[in-house]
Amino acid sequence: MAGSRWVELRVHGVSGTPPESLLAHPHVKQVAGDGYSRYFRPVGGDGKELKAEDGHTVEGYHWGQFTSGSWRAGLWLALVPFGLINAAQFMLPPFVSRTSKFWHGVCGALLRLAALLLTCLFAFTAGFVLMDLLGWRWAARTRLLRSYDPDTVLMVAVILSALAMVVMYALGKGFGRTGPSDSTEMDENTTTPLSKKSFYRGDADASTLRGLHLVAAFALIALMATVARNESAWDDRPFLAVAAFALLVVAAVVVTFLGDPEGSVSVAMPSRMARLRERWHAVTKVLSPLLVVISGIVVIAAAIRMNGTERPKPVGRIDAFDGVSNTLLVFGVAALVLMSIANLALAVTTRSTTTSAVAPSRFFARYAWGMTSYLVSTISMFIGVGLSAAVATAVSTSLNLDIAETITERGQTLRTRVGVTPILDRVAYAWGLNAFLMIGIAIFAVTFYFIRHKHFVAASEAMHAVPPEATTRLPDGWTSKIARGIWIGRLKTKLPALFWTFVVVGVILSLVTAWEIGFCVGGNDPTQCKEAPGFLDYLSQPRRTGNGDFLTIFGAWTLLALAGGMVALARGAIKTQSSRRGVSIIWDIVSFWPHAVHPFVPRPYSQRTVVDLRDRIRWHLSTIAESDVNRPVVVCGHSQGSLISFGALMLLRQEERDRVALLTFGSQLRMIFPRAFPGFVNLESIAGLYDGLNGAWINLYRATDPLAGPVLSWDHSADGAEPSSQHFPDLGAGRQPDAYDPLTRRRISGADWRIIDPTPYDAALQTGPVTRLRGHSDFWDDASWPTALAAVVDVPPRSGS
């Protein structure tokens, strides 16, 4: 590798990898950036900057502060349903015709409506726990609170419920500066919105959406307060109930027809329609804060109206809340049903885009035939409903607030325990069944491994076969460990099947629950609800037999423990990187995307990280005016960092890309992103960037990586005498022979290099350690790392550039 005037710029992946790990050095120093977007270099004990062995500069871009490292970041993980449904917007297939454009817009509208229902669900849970469980039942049993007037206790409960939603509102605020900070022209690649300034600029209308969600939450809490006071909110002075209901309807209508508030996935419109859209957004921008003020006044008035409330003896539960929860369930199910139809229509009208002249469609096919958005939005709704039931059931069981009711049936007297509301009891029961489903899936996966054990062992032996000229080898006893690693690495290909399993089971459980709730002959009285026939009765809480209590409590506490564990691990993850990576990967992926559907999610770090990385690349290019290498900046993107690097290079002009190289490793740019987000990362955009870099792009991957895989190759044959694959740069040429490096056992599929794991040394372990499978981490410690850097740094620019 000639010369030393070049920069190796590393970008870490998920979980907020510490700078010391990113640079593989115990002492680092921040050399640029702010408190969020930070650039580090290794330093010695005297504080002086250190260089690589050949003299080039090693620098790390640390963006982990955007998603981890604080209590606030840990609390974000409790809002996973919001993040998932927001990301579902970006999972829609890109529209290719007027018909698909229509269905794309319909899907976006339904996603915004479903997201608003999720906010209302969380508002209902806050109101139910504070008003019913604590302010009504528990206060009557507690000596301290029993001494206060019931109206005072309930008044405080209403205000606290509203404040809980204000906290969620605050979590959705942005980072401040977003989008490109200059007006420099760039080449906008039409194959992906990641190359467009509008994706990173953001839009002030995001605050409009945030305000409308707060309006809906306030209105629902006010409506709950009125029914808590009067049981029938429409009988005694119904003005507050009417006002709250009207605010709910207005918020739902405006949110549904608002359009994408960030402008990142908006459907292009004719000029006349575009002007109409601008006027509509101008109106909603003024309307949103006005409605927030009005809804806040309504909440306060509803709290004040608690004056004069009397506690009955004995104190029961607030039965009228059952109707609120049932209504939310009905609208949620309706939104998901309509979403399934619209998403299917969009998938059908865009199915031609899944094929390619240069790659078989199955290697770049969308997850679930283009229905990923529906699957993820459904899962987000299931998790949201489950968390609501879990919180309510946990509070009820912890404080022993269950209400025992007696049923007389056929001359027999049976007892049934109503912990919260009938629908939430059934949801908690369903999650108890789901917990056993997850255990069953885990058992099936392990069983499959043992059935296919010989196959994985053979793959391990073929990968680590020692050629005669090799001087390194693994110690004995590692074959089975590597086989397990390969098995775990292949589990990521089963994600669609896992999603479909949970969605299908969830839909069946929901239908059975809806059937039972819908046939209540005594209003919302759970003792008067029919039960499903036969074995279907066990798919919903079997109240009449009294056998559902265990699964209800087990499901609630299991889901609550998972949510609490995620928050705890996220907070303690600075010291436990491996634990954090497993917990944070989904959240780091979904919080990359702007606020298109749900505003109560973490600030989209893409609007800072991608632009900041591009600016840093440009700064390096400006300071290295003369260099004896063709590519003075090599961007090294790991995992989610490879997506950030991909976007940053898309924002560069072609003359700038001629001086930049890309090294990705542990990347999901083919295995996950094109399948889940086909409109933003796809074969065309990958090929466009590879061509723009003139082939100065190499990807490293391991077969034992549970999260990533090949990016620039596919259709691999088994390891053998003549391994082959389809790969860059030979697009459209069919399978081509793969090269093989006998020293490192590296399989070279064009620009994709599969490195073995673990790195072999001498069998006696005297020249290097073999302690664990590295899987998704520590690629720079591999012998192929400097070789890959040398291969891309000297690639010449495109001819004619």
C-alpha positions in Angstrom: 0.0 0.0 0.0 1.6 3.2 -1.2 1.7 6.4 0.9 0.3 7.4 4.2 -1.7 10.5 3.4 -5.1 8.9 3.7 -7.7 8.3 6.4 -9.4 5.1 7.5 -12.8 6.4 8.8 -14.6 3.8 10.8 -18.4 4.0 11.5 -19.7 1.7 14.2 -23.0 -0.2 14.0 -25.8 -0.8 16.5 -25.7 -0.6 20.3 -23.5 2.5 20.6 -20.1 0.7 20.4 -17.7 2.6 22.7 -15.0 4.6 20.8 -12.3 2.5 22.5 -13.8 -0.7 20.9 -14.3 1.1 17.6 -10.7 2.0 17.3 -9.4 -1.1 19.1 -7.3 1.1 21.4 -7.6 1.8 25.2 -7.0 5.5 24.9 -8.8 7.8 22.5 -9.4 11.5 22.1 -12.3 13.4 20.5 -11.0 15.5 17.7 -14.2 16.8 16.1 -18.0 17.0 16.4 -20.3 17.8 19.3 -21.9 15.8 22.2 -23.8 13.6 19.8 -21.9 13.3 16.5 -18.3 12.6 17.7 -15.0 11.8 15.9 -12.2 10.1 17.8 -8.6 9.1 17.2 -6.3 6.8 19.2 -3.7 8.5 21.4 -0.8 7.3 23.4 -0.2 7.7 27.1 1.2 11.1 26.5 -2.0 12.2 24.7 -0.3 12.4 21.3 -2.2 11.0 18.3 -1.1 7.6 17.1 -0.9 6.5 13.4 -1.4 3.1 11.9 1.7 1.0 11.1 2.0 2.3 7.6 1.4 5.9 8.8 -2.2 6.5 7.7 -4.7 8.1 10.1 -7.3 5.9 11.8 -10.4 7.8 12.9 -13.8 6.6 14.3 -17.2 8.2 13.9 -19.2 7.6 17.0 -23.0 8.2 16.7 -24.1 6.0 19.5 -25.1 9.0 21.7 -28.1 9.5 19.5 -29.7 6.1 20.6 -28.0 5.0 23.8 -26.1 6.1 26.8 -28.8 7.8 28.9 -32.0 7.0 30.9 -34.0 8.8 28.2 -32.5 6.5 25.6 -33.3 3.5 27.8 -36.9 4.6 28.1 -37.3 4.8 24.3 -37.1 1.0 24.3 -40.4 0.8 26.2 -42.0 2.6 23.1 -41.0 -0.2 20.6 -44.6 -0.3 19.2 -44.4 3.3 18.2 -41.0 2.8 16.5 -42.1 -0.3 14.6 -45.3 1.3 13.2 -43.3 4.4 12.2 -40.7 2.2 10.3 -43.6 0.3 8.6 -44.2 3.4 6.4 -40.7 3.0 4.9 -41.2 -0.8 4.4 -43.9 -0.1 1.7 -42.9 -1.1 -1.8 -42.0 1.9 -3.9 -44.9 3.0 -6.3 -44.2 2.6 -10.0 -47.6 3.7 -11.5 -50.6 5.9 -10.9 -52.5 2.9 -9.4 -49.6 1.9 -7.0 -49.2 5.6 -6.1 -52.8 5.6 -4.9 -52.4 2.5 -2.8 -49.2 3.8 -1.4 -51.0 6.9 -0.2 -53.9 4.8 1.2 -51.4 2.6 3.2 -49.7 5.8 4.6 -53.1 7.2 5.7 -54.1 3.9 7.4 -50.7 3.6 9.1 -51.1 7.1 10.5 -54.6 6.2 11.8 -53.3 3.0 13.4 -50.4 4.9 15.0 -52.9 7.4 16.5 -54.9 4.4 17.9 -51.7 3.2 19.5 -51.3 6.6 21.2 -54.9 6.4 22.4 -54.2 2.9 23.7 -51.3 4.1 25.8 -53.4 7.1 27.0 -56.2 4.6 28.0 -53.7 2.5 29.9 -52.3 5.6 31.8 -55.9 6.7 32.6 -57.0 3.2 33.6 -54.1 2.6 35.9 -54.2 6.0 37.6 -58.0 6.5 37.6 -59.5 3.1 38.1 -56.8 0.9 39.7 -55.1 3.5 41.9 -57.5 6.4 42.2 -60.6 4.3 42.6 -59.9 0.8 43.9 -56.6 1.1 45.7 -57.4 4.5 47.2 -60.4 3.0 48.9 -58.2 0.3 50.6 -55.3 2.5 51.6 -55.5 4.4 54.9 -53.6 7.5 53.6 -55.7 8.0 50.4 -58.9 6.9 52.0 -58.8 9.9 54.2 -59.0 12.2 51.2 -62.2 13.0 49.3 -62.6 10.7 46.3 -62.9 13.7 44.0 -59.5 15.0 45.0 -57.8 11.7 44.4 -59.5 11.2 41.0 -58.7 14.8 40.1 -55.0 14.2 40.7 -55.2 10.9 38.8 -56.7 12.7 35.7 -53.9 15.3 35.7 -51.2 12.7 36.1 -52.6 10.7 33.2 -52.3 13.8 31.0 -48.8 14.5 32.2 -47.8 10.9 31.3 -48.7 11.7 27.7 -46.8 15.0 27.9 -43.7 12.9 28.7 -44.2 10.8 25.6 -44.8 14.0 23.6 -41.4 15.3 24.8 -39.6 12.2 23.6 -40.5 13.0 20.0 -38.6 16.3 19.8 -35.9 16.6 17.3 -32.1 17.2 17.6 -32.3 20.8 16.5 -30.2 21.2 13.3 -31.3 18.7 10.7 -30.6 18.2 7.0 -27.7 19.4 4.9 -26.1 22.6 6.3 -25.2 24.0 3.0 -26.6 24.4 -0.5 -23.9 22.5 -2.3 -25.1 20.8 -5.5 -24.9 17.0 -5.6 -25.9 14.1 -7.9 -29.3 12.9 -6.8 -29.6 9.2 -7.5 -33.2 8.5 -8.4 -32.9 4.9 -7.3 -33.1 5.8 -3.6 -34.5 8.7 -1.6 -31.4 8.4 0.6 -29.6 10.5 -2.1 -32.1 13.4 -1.8 -31.7 16.4 0.5 -35.4 16.3 1.4 -35.0 13.0 3.2 -32.6 14.7 5.7 -34.0 18.2 5.9 -37.1 17.2 7.9 -40.2 19.3 8.0 -41.8 21.6 10.6 -45.1 19.6 10.1 -43.6 16.8 12.3 -44.5 19.0 15.3 -48.1 19.2 13.8 -48.4 15.5 14.0 -46.9 15.4 17.5 -49.5 18.0 18.6 -52.4 16.1 17.1 -51.4 12.9 18.9 -51.3 14.9 22.1 -54.8 16.2 21.4 -56.2 12.7 20.9 -54.5 11.5 24.1 -55.9 14.5 26.1 -59.4 14.0 24.6 -59.5 10.3 25.4 -58.4 11.0 29.0 -61.0 13.7 29.4 -63.6 11.3 28.0 -62.5 8.6 30.5 -62.8 11.1 33.3 -66.4 11.9 32.4 -67.4 8.3 32.3 -65.6 7.7 35.6 -67.6 10.5 37.1 -71.0 9.7 35.7 -70.8 6.1 34.3 -72.9 7.4 31.4 -71.1 10.4 30.1 -74.0 11.5 27.9 -76.7 11.8 30.6 -75.5 14.5 33.1 -74.3 17.7 31.4 -72.7 16.0 28.5 -70.9 19.1 27.2 -67.4 17.8 28.3 -68.0 14.4 26.8 -69.2 15.9 23.5 -66.2 18.2 23.4 -63.8 15.4 24.1 -65.4 13.1 21.5 -65.3 15.9 18.9 -61.6 16.5 19.6 -60.9 12.8 19.1 -62.8 12.8 15.8 -61.1 15.9 14.5 -57.6 14.7 15.5 -58.2 11.3 13.8 -59.5 12.9 10.5 -56.7 15.5 10.3 -54.0 12.9 11.1 -55.3 10.4 8.5 -55.3 13.0 5.7 -52.3 15.0 6.9 -49.8 13.3 4.6 -46.2 12.5 5.4 -45.1 15.3 7.8 -41.4 14.9 7.1 -41.7 14.9 3.3 -39.4 11.9 3.2 -41.9 9.5 1.6 -44.5 11.8 0.2 -46.3 10.8 -2.9 -45.5 13.3 -5.7 -48.5 15.3 -6.8 -49.3 17.5 -9.8 -48.6 21.2 -9.3 -52.2 22.1 -8.6 -52.5 19.3 -6.0 -49.1 20.2 -4.5 -50.3 23.8 -3.9 -53.5 22.4 -2.3 -51.3 20.2 -0.1 -49.2 23.2 1.0 -52.3 25.1 2.0 -53.6 22.1 3.9 -50.4 21.8 5.8 -50.4 25.5 6.5 -53.9 25.2 8.0 -53.0 22.1 10.1 -49.8 23.9 11.4 -52.0 26.6 12.9 -54.8 24.2 13.9 -52.6 21.7 15.8 -51.4 24.0 18.7 -54.9 25.5 18.9 -56.4 22.1 19.4 -53.7 21.2 22.0 -54.7 24.2 24.1 -58.4 23.4 23.8 -57.8 19.7 24.7 -55.7 20.8 27.6 -58.6 23.0 28.9 -61.0 20.1 28.4 -58.8 17.8 30.5 -58.5 20.3 33.3 -62.3 20.9 33.2 -62.9 17.1 33.3 -60.6 16.9 36.3 -62.4 19.7 38.1 -65.7 18.0 37.3 -64.6 15.2 39.6 -65.9 17.3 42.5 -68.7 15.6 44.2 -67.8 12.0 43.4 -68.8 9.4 46.0 -67.3 6.0 46.6 -69.8 3.2 46.7 -69.4 0.5 49.3 -68.1 -2.0 48.5 -65.8 -0.3 45.9 -66.0 -2.1 42.5 -64.4 -1.2 39.3 -65.4 1.5 36.7 -67.3 -0.7 34.3 -67.7 2.1 31.8 -64.0 1.8 30.9 -64.8 -1.5 29.3 -66.6 0.3 26.5 -63.6 2.5 25.9 -61.2 -0.4 25.6 -63.6 -2.4 23.4 -64.0 0.6 21.1 -60.3 1.0 20.7 -60.0 -2.7 19.9 -62.7 -2.5 17.2 -61.1 0.5 15.5 -57.6 -1.0 15.7 -58.7 -4.3 14.1 -60.6 -2.4 11.4 -57.5 -0.3 10.6 -55.4 -3.4 10.4 -57.9 -5.2 8.1 -58.0 -2.2 5.8 -54.2 -2.0 5.9 -53.9 -5.6 4.8 -56.1 -5.0 1.8 -54.3 -1.8 0.8 -50.8 -3.3 1.3 -51.8 -6.4 -0.7 -53.1 -4.1 -3.5 -49.8 -2.2 -3.5 -47.7 -5.3 -3.5 -49.6 -6.7 -6.5 -49.4 -3.5 -8.5 -45.6 -3.3 -7.8 -44.7 -7.0 -8.2 -42.8 -6.4 -11.5 -40.2 -4.4 -9.6 -39.1 -7.5 -7.7 -37.4 -9.0 -10.7 -34.1 -7.9 -12.2 -32.1 -8.6 -15.3 -28.9 -9.0 -13.3 -30.0 -11.1 -10.3 -32.5 -13.8 -9.6 -35.5 -12.2 -7.8 -35.4 -14.6 -4.8 -32.1 -13.1 -3.7 -33.5 -9.6 -3.5 -37.1 -10.5 -3.0 -39.1 -8.4 -0.5 -40.0 -10.0 2.8 -43.5 -11.5 2.8 -44.0 -10.7 -0.9 -44.2 -7.0 -0.2 -46.5 -7.3 2.9 -43.8 -6.4 5.4 -45.4 -3.1 6.3 -48.7 -4.9 7.2 -46.8 -7.5 9.2 -44.8 -5.0 11.2 -47.7 -2.7 11.9 -49.8 -5.7 13.1 -46.9 -6.8 15.4 -46.6 -3.3 16.7 -50.3 -3.2 17.5 -50.1 -6.6 19.2 -47.2 -5.5 21.3 -48.9 -2.2 22.1 -52.1 -4.0 23.3 -50.0 -6.5 25.1 -47.9 -3.9 27.0 -51.2 -2.1 28.0 -52.6 -5.3 29.3 -49.3 -6.2 31.0 -49.0 -2.9 32.9 -52.6 -3.0 34.0 -52.5 -6.6 35.1 -49.2 -6.2 36.9 -50.5 -3.2 38.9 -53.8 -5.1 39.7 -52.1 -8.3 40.8 -49.3 -6.5 42.7 -51.8 -4.5 44.8 -54.4 -7.4 45.0 -57.0 -5.3 43.2 -58.9 -8.2 41.5 -62.7 -8.1 41.8 -64.3 -11.5 42.5 -67.6 -12.0 40.7 -70.1 -14.8 41.0 -71.7 -16.6 38.0 -74.7 -18.8 38.4 -74.9 -21.3 35.6 -77.2 -24.4 35.4 -77.7 -24.4 39.2 -74.0 -24.2 39.9 -72.1 -21.3 41.4 -68.8 -20.5 39.9 -66.3 -17.7 40.7 -64.4 -15.7 38.1 -61.8 -13.0 38.8 -61.9 -9.8 36.8 -58.4 -8.2 37.2 -58.7 -5.2 34.9 -61.2 -5.0 31.9 -62.5 -8.0 30.1 -60.6 -7.2 26.9 -57.3 -6.5 28.6 -57.7 -9.7 30.7 -58.1 -11.6 27.5 -55.1 -9.9 25.9 -52.9 -10.8 28.8 -54.1 -14.4 28.6 -53.3 -14.3 24.8 -49.7 -13.2 25.6 -49.5 -16.1 28.1 -50.2 -18.4 25.2 -47.7 -16.5 23.0 -45.0 -17.0 25.7 -45.5 -20.8 25.3 -45.5 -20.3 21.5 -42.1 -18.6 21.8 -40.8 -21.5 23.9 -42.1 -23.9 21.3 -40.4 -22.1 18.5 -37.1 -22.2 20.4 -37.5 -25.9 21.0 -38.2 -26.4 17.3 -35.2 -24.4 16.3 -32.9 -26.4 18.6 -34.4 -29.7 17.4 -33.8 -28.6 13.8 -30.2 -27.9 14.6 -29.7 -31.5 16.0 -31.4 -33.0 13.0 -29.2 -31.0 10.6 -26.1 -31.2 12.8 -24.1 -33.2 10.3 -24.8 -30.7 7.6 -23.5 -27.8 9.7 -20.5 -29.8 10.7 -19.7 -30.5 7.1 -20.0 -26.8 6.2 -17.7 -26.0 9.1 -15.1 -28.5 8.0 -15.3 -27.4 4.3 -14.9 -23.7 5.3 -11.9 -24.4 7.6 -10.2 -27.1 5.5 -6.4 -26.8 5.8 -4.7 -26.8 2.4 -1.1 -28.2 2.2 0.5 -24.8 1.9 -1.3 -23.3 5.0 0.8 -22.9 8.1 -2.1 -22.0 10.4 -4.8 -24.2 11.8 -7.4 -24.3 14.6 -7.0 -26.3 17.7 -9.1 -29.5 18.1 -12.7 -29.2 19.4 -13.8 -26.2 17.5 -15.8 -27.9 14.7 -19.0 -28.2 16.7 -18.7 -24.6 18.0 -18.4 -23.3 14.5 -21.3 -25.5 13.3 -23.5 -23.9 16.0 -22.3 -20.5 14.9 -23.2 -21.2 11.2 -26.7 -22.5 12.4 -27.2 -19.3 14.4 -26.0 -17.2 11.4 -28.6 -18.7 9.2 -31.5 -18.1 11.5 -31.8 -14.5 10.2 -33.2 -16.0 6.9 -36.2 -17.3 8.9 -37.4 -13.9 10.0 -40.4 -13.8 7.5 -41.6 -17.2 8.7 -41.3 -16.0 12.3 -43.2 -12.8 11.6 -46.0 -14.7 9.8 -46.3 -17.2 12.7 -46.9 -14.5 15.2 -49.2 -12.5 13.0 -51.3 -15.6 12.1 -51.5 -16.7 15.7 -52.2 -13.2 16.8 -55.0 -12.7 14.3 -56.7 -16.0 15.3 -56.5 -15.1 19.0 -57.9 -11.6 18.2 -60.8 -13.1 16.2 -61.8 -15.5 19.0 -61.6 -12.7 21.6 -63.6 -10.3 19.4 -66.2 -13.0 18.9 -66.6 -13.5 22.6 -66.7 -9.8 23.4 -69.1 -9.1 20.5 -71.7 -11.6 21.9 -72.0 -10.1 25.4 -75.7 -10.1 26.2 -75.4 -8.0 29.3 -73.6 -5.0 27.9 -69.9 -5.0 29.0 -70.6 -7.4 31.9 -68.0 -10.2 31.4 -70.1 -12.7 33.3 -72.7 -12.4 30.5 -70.3 -13.0 27.5 -70.6 -16.2 25.5 -67.5 -18.3 25.3 -66.1 -19.7 22.1 -67.2 -23.3 21.3 -65.0 -26.3 21.9 -61.2 -26.0 22.0 -61.5 -22.4 20.8 -62.5 -21.5 24.3 -58.9 -22.0 25.4 -57.7 -19.5 22.8 -59.4 -16.8 24.9 -59.5 -16.5 28.6 -61.9 -19.3 29.8 -63.8 -17.3 32.4 -66.5 -19.8 33.4 -64.0 -22.5 34.3 -61.7 -20.2 36.2 -58.7 -21.7 34.6 -57.4 -18.6 32.9 -55.9 -16.8 35.8 -52.5 -18.4 35.6 -51.9 -17.7 31.9 -53.3 -14.2 32.3 -50.9 -13.3 35.1 -48.0 -15.2 33.4 -48.5 -13.5 30.1 -48.7 -10.0 31.7 -45.6 -10.4 33.8 -43.6 -12.1 31.0 -44.2 -9.2 28.6 -43.6 -6.6 31.3 -40.3 -8.4 32.3 -39.2 -8.3 28.7 -39.9 -4.6 28.4 -38.2 -3.8 31.7 -35.3 -6.0 30.8 -34.8 -4.1 27.5 -34.8 -0.7 29.4 -32.4 -2.0 32.0 -30.0 -3.5 29.5 -30.1 -0.4 27.4 -29.2 1.8 30.4 -26.3 -0.5 31.5 -25.1 -1.3 28.0 -22.1 1.0 28.1 -20.4 -1.6 30.3 -22.1 -4.6 28.6 -21.7 -4.1 24.9 -22.8 -7.7 23.9 -26.0 -7.5 25.9 -26.8 -4.1 24.4 -26.3 -5.2 20.9 -28.9 -7.9 21.1 -31.5 -5.6 22.7 -30.8 -2.4 20.6 -30.5 -3.7 17.1 -34.2 -3.4 16.3 -34.5 0.0 17.9 -31.4 1.4 16.2 -32.8 0.2 12.9 -36.3 1.6 13.3 -35.2 4.9 14.8 -33.1 5.6 11.7 -36.3 6.7 9.9 -38.0 10.1 10.1 -41.3 10.8 11.8 -43.6 9.8 9.0 -46.3 8.0 11.0 -45.7 8.2 14.7 -44.2 11.3 16.4 -43.6 9.8 19.9 -40.4 7.9 18.8 -36.7 8.8 19.1 -35.4 11.6 17.0 -34.4 10.2 13.6 -30.6 10.1 13.9 -30.3 9.7 10.1 -31.0 13.4 9.7 -27.8 14.2 11.6 -25.5 11.2 11.2 -25.6 10.8 7.4 -25.2 14.5 6.8 -22.5 14.9 9.5 -20.5 11.9 8.0 -20.8 13.4 4.5 -19.4 16.7 5.9 -16.5 15.0 7.6 -15.6 13.1 4.4 -15.6 16.4 2.5 -13.5 18.0 5.2 -10.9 15.3 4.9 -10.9 15.6 1.1 -10.3 19.3 1.3 -7.3 18.8 3.7 -5.7 16.1 1.7 -5.3 18.0 -1.5 -2.4 15.9 -2.7 -1.9 12.3 -2.0 0.0 9.4 -3.5 -3.1 7.1 -3.2 -6.2 7.4 -5.4 -8.6 7.1 -2.6 -7.5 9.3 0.4 -10.6 8.5 2.4 -11.8 4.9 3.0 -15.1 4.9 4.8 -15.4 1.7 6.9 -19.1 1.0 7.8 -20.1 -1.7 10.2 -23.7 -3.1 10.5 -26.1 -0.1 10.8 -23.0 2.1 10.2 -22.9 0.6 6.6 -26.4 2.1 6.0 -25.2 5.5 7.3 -22.1 5.2 5.1 -24.2 4.2 2.1 -26.4 7.3 2.6 -23.4 9.6 3.1 -21.7 8.5 -0.1 -25.0 8.9 -2.0 -24.9 12.6 -0.9 -21.5 13.2 -2.5 -20.9 14.6 -5.9 -19.3 12.2 -8.4 -15.9 14.0 -8.4 -15.9 13.5 -4.6 -16.8 9.8 -4.9 -13.8 9.4 -7.2 -11.6 10.0 -4.2 -13.5 7.9 -1.7 -13.5 4.1 -1.1 -16.0 2.0 0.9 -15.3 -1.0 3.1 -18.4 -2.6 4.6 -18.4 -5.4 7.1 -21.1 -7.1 9.1 -23.5 -5.3 6.8 -27.2 -5.9 6.2 -27.2 -4.0 2.9 -28.4 -7.1 1.0 -29.6 -9.6 3.6 -32.2 -7.3 5.3 -32.4 -3.7 4.1 -33.5 -4.4 0.4 -36.0 -6.9 1.7 -37.5 -4.8 4.5 -37.0 -1.3 2.9 -37.1 -1.9 -0.8 -37.8 1.7 -1.8 -34.6 2.9 -0.1 -32.0 0.2 -0.5 -32.2 -2.1 -3.5 -30.0 -3.7 -6.2 -30.2 -0.7 -8.4 -29.0 1.7 -5.8 -26.2 -0.7 -4.7 -25.1 -1.1 -8.3 -25.3 2.6 -8.8 -23.0 3.3 -5.9 -20.6 0.5 -6.8 -20.3 2.0 -10.3 -19.9 5.5 -8.9 -17.0 4.2 -6.8 -15.6 2.4 -9.8 -15.4 -0.8 -7.8 -13.7 0.8 -4.8 -16.0 -1.2 -2.5 -15.3 -4.4 -0.7 -17.6 -6.2 1.8 -16.4 -8.6 4.5 -18.7 -11.1 6.1 -18.7 -14.2 8.2 -20.9 -17.3 8.0 -21.3 -17.2 11.8 -22.7 -13.6 11.8 -26.2 -13.8 13.2 -27.2 -10.3 11.8 -25.5 -9.8 8.5 -24.1 -11.5 5.4 -22.9 -11.0 1.8 -23.7 -7.7 0.1 -22.1 -7.8 -3.3 -22.6 -11.5 -4.1 -25.4 -14.1 -4.1 -26.4 -17.5 -5.4 -23.3 -19.1 -3.8 -22.4 -22.7 -4.4 -21.2 -24.9 -1.6 -17.6 -24.9 -0.6 -15.8 -27.4 -2.8 -13.3 -27.8 -5.6 -14.9 -25.1 -7.8 -16.9 -22.7 -5.7 -18.8 -20.1 -7.6 -21.4 -17.3 -7.2 -23.0 -14.3 -8.9 -21.3 -11.2 -7.8 -20.0 -7.7 -8.5 -18.5 -6.6 -10.8 -19.8 -9.4 -13.1 -23.4 -8.4 -13.0 -25.7 -10.3 -15.4 -22.9 -12.9 -16.2 -24.4 -15.7 -14.1 -22.3 -17.7 -11.7 -18.6 -16.9 -11.9 -15.8 -18.8 -10.2 -14.8 -17.7 -6.7 -11.2 -17.2 -5.7 -9.7 -18.7 -2.6 -6.8 -17.5 -0.4 -5.1 -20.6 1.2 -3.3 -18.6 3.8 -6.4 -17.1 5.5 -9.1 -19.5 3.9 -10.8 -16.4 2.6 -13.4 -17.1 -0.1 -13.5 -14.2 -2.6 -16.7 -13.8 -4.5 -15.8 -10.8 -6.6 -16.0 -7.8 -4.2 -17.5 -9.9 -1.4 -15.0 -11.6 0.9 -16.1 -14.3 3.3 -13.6 -14.6 6.1 -13.5 -17.5 8.5 -14.4 -17.4 12.1 -12.4 -17.8 14.4 -9.1 -16.7 12.9 -6.7 -19.7 12.8 -3.2 -19.6 14.3 -1.0 -22.5 15.2 -2.7 -25.4 16.9 -0.7 -24.9 20.1 -2.1 -21.3 20.4 1.4 -19.8 20.8 1.2 -17.1 18.0 -2.4 -15.9 18.7 -5.5 -16.5 20.8 -8.6 -18.4 19.8 -11.2 -17.7 22.5 -14.6 -17.3 20.9 -16.5 -16.9 17.7 -16.4 -13.2 16.7 -19.6 -13.4 14.6 -20.7 -9.8 14.2 -17.7 -8.0 15.8 -14.0 -7.2 15.7 -13.5 -7.4 11.9 -10.5 -5.1 12.0 -8.6 -7.8 14.0 -8.8 -10.2 11.1 -5.9 -10.8 8.8 -8.0 -9.8 5.8 -8.6 -6.2 7.1 -5.3 -4.6 5.9 -5.6 -6.5 2.7 -9.0 -5.2 2.0 -7.9 -1.6 2.8 -5.0 -2.0 0.4 -7.3 -3.3 -2.3 -9.7 -0.3 -2.3 -7.3 2.6 -1.5 -5.5 2.4 -4.9 -8.6 1.9 -7.1 -8.4 4.6 -9.8 -11.4 7.0 -10.5 -13.9 6.3 -13.2 -12.5 7.0 -16.7 -13.6 10.4 -17.8 -14.2 11.7 -14.3 
